[in-house]
Amino acid sequence: MSFDEEWSAARASASANVTMRLNQVPTDPGGGGSGGGDLELNQDHIGAIGSEAYKLHTRLQTDGKHAATATAEAAGALTKEGFASGAALLKVSSAWESQVKTLVAACANISNGLNYSLSSHAKDEQQLHADFTASAIDKYLK
């Protein structure tokens, strides 16, 4: 068999096996299920998580400090009476305060980050929709 004959046979074989496949999300309204897209953004769930993070942030700011005054007074009284546990209690109180501040900041980051993600995603979707409707591809799909 010559090269031209072999090449023609390979092209014929390859063109017989060509199929078109479009990547897409399943058409079911739930948007989930078996397979589908790589990223699922459920705005209700993300909004609920952001809301809970904000509530926790607010509560931690007040409830995380409710024993600070009593603890400082107890540490002072123990130290005044010569107990080493007064300094230890003050050290624990300081560590607690630092950890509460870290948690408050983390909750704020989560809440703000999720709010930003939702807003950014909505803007990106609007831009993509506008770009797609303005493109020549949209005309061919109609």
N, C-alpha and C positions, 0 to 999 in steps of 0.2 A: 504494500500500500504506500502510495506516495504521500509526501507531506501535505499537499493540497487536499487530497482525499481524507486524510486523517483529521486535518483541521476542519474541514466541512462537516465531518461526522461529529466532532467534538462540539462545534457550534450548534448543530441540530439537536444534539443530546442536551446541551445546556439550555437552549431556548425552550425545549419541551418541559423542562423542570422548573421554569421560572414562575413564581407566584408573587402576588402583591399582598403585603400584610401591613395594615396600619396599626400603630400603637394607639390605644385609646382606653378610656375608663369604661367599665361596664355601664350599660344603660339603665340598670335598676336604680330607682330613686334614692335608695339608701346609700349608694355610693361605696359600699363596702363589699365584703363577701370574699369570694375566691379570686385572688390575684388583684387585678386592677392597677391603679396608679401607684407610684412609689410614695407619694405624699398625700395624706388626707388631712385637710384642715377643717375641723369642725368648730366653727366660730362660737357656737353655744357652749361647748365643753371648755374651750380655751378661755372664754369669757368668765365661766363659772370658776375656773381655777384661779384666774387673775383676781376675781372678786374675793375669793377665800384668802388669797395671799394678802390682799389689802386689809381684810378684817383682822387677820392674824397680826399684821404689822401694827395696826391701831391698838389692838389689845396688848401686845407685847410692850409697846411704849409706856403704857400705864401700869399694867399688871406685873410686868417684869421688875418694876421698881418699888412695889408697894411695901416691901420689908426693908428697904435701904435705910431709912431713918432709925427704925428699931434696932437693926443690926449694928449700925454705927454707935448707937448709944450703949448697946450691950458690950461691944468691943471696947469702948472707952471705959466703961465701968469695970470690966474684967482686968484691963490693963492697969487702971488706977489701984486696984486691989492687989496687984502684983502677979496676976495669973498670966502665964505665957499664952494661954488659949485666946486672950484678947487680941494679940497681934495675929494669931492664926485665923481668927474669925474675920478680922479686917482684911486679911489676904484673900480668904474665900469670898468675901463680899466684893472685893475688887475684881476677882476672876469672874464671878457671876455677872457683874455689871458689864464687863468686857464681852462676855458671851451673849448677853441679851442684846447689846449694841450690834454684834455681828449678825444675830438672827433678824433683828429689825431691818438691817441693811439688806440682808438676803431676801427677805419678804418684799421689800420695796423694789429690789432688782427684778424679782420674778413678776410682780404685778406690772411694773412699768415695761418690762421686756415683752410680756404677753400683749399688753395694750398696744405697744409699738408694732409687734408682729401682725396683729389683726389689722391695724391701720395701714401698714405698709403692704400687706397682702391685698387689701381691697384696692389700694391705689395701683398696684402692679396689675391686678386683674383688669381694672378699667383701662389702663394704658395698653395692655395686650389686646383687649377687645377693640379698642380704637385703631390700633395699628393693623390688626387683622382685617377689619372691615374696610380699611382704606387700601389694602393690598390687592394686587391682581389675582391672588389665589382665591380670594373670597368670591370673585366673579365666576370662576370655574367650578366652584362647589355648589353654586345655585342651580 
